[in-house]
Amino acid sequence: MTEVPEYLFERSRQRRIALGLLEDDGSGGGASADSSDGGGQASSGPSSADVIAAAKADAKLEQVGETEIEPAWVSAARQRTKIPMWALPVMFFLPLWAFVYVKLTEPPPEPVTARTEGAATYAAQCASCHGGNGAGSEAGGVGRPLYNGEVLLTFPKLDADLILWLTVGSEGIGIGNPYGATDRPGGAHISGETGANMPGFGGALTEYKIYSVARYIREVLSGEELSDEELAARDAEWEELGGGKDIGGGGHGHGGH
Ligand code: HEC
């Protein structure tokens, strides 16, 4: 229990005197039981408990007055808008939502096919000499043209002849030796006759990559026309060689990169 200081009692007493509740002599007039002449407002007169309560109320008023002057940073903190509770889970899941959103909106990865893989291999290994569209020496490249059906004239079939050429190159065939179709319009092509040599890719590319780049230069650059059955047979052959298994393009089989 807090002790009520003496001066508060005194102040309370003064106030009660002012209100006419207390005699000036401090006797607590009107405290007596006879209320007949005490006047309406003080029927029973203030007890000492009343006085203490009044003093306490007084003291409290005083304290409130004191605490009204608070530091600026405290009032700033009081006035600042609080983050509402519902915002907590929202802020927690926001990064997750962002991640899912990005994942769902980005296009799914294209499936690897013999054609797409052949295109990637061509761009990486062949385009520097044969040109992006296969124009080759007709557009300033070192290699022979591979577009406009040229590949199909030299190699009428996708068979061991073409695969061997890509695997061993000019020197593997032997400079001065013919390669491909001997009855080619304009005569058989002779290894080394262009004055430049084509490197062999047996060491740099796996079998199925040589197969898919052979398909690319025939089917895409030279415009070979095939039935659905022939395409399906080539896809099966490509898979047989190991194509479509290592998504991401890492080489395996003999040679490696
Ligand atoms: C360093 C340059 C170079 C690179 C790289 C190159 N080639 Fe060649 N390619 C040549 C040259 C040169 C010839 C002609 C060879 C000769 O005269 O002996 C040729 C010839 C060819 C031929 C025969 C065309 C014909 O009608 O006689 C084919 C097919 C071919 N290249 C495909 C490819 C493929 C596929 C690649 C990539 C895997 C490739 N080349 C990479 C330079 C290159």
Boltz pocket constraint, residues with backbone or C-beta under 6 A from the ligand:
constraints:
  - pocket:
      binder: B
      contacts: [[A, 121], [A, 122], [A, 125], [A, 126], [A, 127], [A, 128], [A, 129], [A, 130], [A, 142], [A, 143], [A, 144], [A, 145], [A, 146], [A, 150], [A, 151], [A, 154], [A, 166], [A, 170], [A, 189], [A, 190], [A, 191], [A, 192], [A, 193], [A, 194], [A, 195], [A, 196], [A, 197], [A, 198], [A, 199], [A, 201], [A, 213], [A, 214], [A, 217]]
      max_distance: 6.0
